[in-house]
Amino acid sequence: MQDQDLNSLQLHQIYKAFDAAQETFDAPGKILVLVTKEFYRKAIDFTRENFLTKEPINRSLNVQYTSEYEDHWIATMKHNLSLMIIHKETEDVVAIIRIKVQCKDDKSALTGIQAKPTQQKHLFTSYCSSKADFFGYYGTTQALHFVGLTVSQKYQKQGMASKIVNSALCMIRNLGIKPIYVKTESASIYAQKIFEKAGFEILFEQPFDKWTVDGKQLINNTGVHESRKNYGLKV
């Protein structure tokens, strides 16, 4: 168990840990930023354009933007733990990883969104999370949750996803709390490779072609992406 409640993290702890991550960040022409309030709009617009409708499950189910999604993204960023990579000259967002504190009894952010595609996604993701049993596996009640790892199409295949994941883990290691458990999940074969290379354990894998509701396969046309994996890591 952690020796400190993650919800009680102080800004000075986070900034100190972020400074350590900045020192190890190496991407010429790019800067690593902590997503504080002045970056919310930029982060939201980037997530809406690059993640919401392009992530394999969202694309397959035709998940669309709603104001509830934006509320959820803001709530996540209010933990002051999310990271972005920004191009130094153009100020374009290159990549983002949203990070929040999650407790065992927290409800899914998708629960209150009434659109049918989102309800279908919630059914699927809830099943995967239940099977993964992250909190039971690690015997903890709190974790840091990596949500929505996204790289701009313009900057893909340049190692940006690995850099931001490694920066996030560096920051976490410097928070002064031992141990910290990290949970994440992905339906992208590319993100899965990055998490596995970073040391994450696969807690559960659900192939898309084996997921049916009333005898119908709901998640299809996902290209090279074949399954969703739920992960955990003890830092």
Order of alpha helices (4+ residues) and beta strands (2+ residues): alpha-beta-alpha-alpha-alpha-beta-beta-alpha-alpha-beta-alpha-beta-alpha-beta-beta-beta-beta
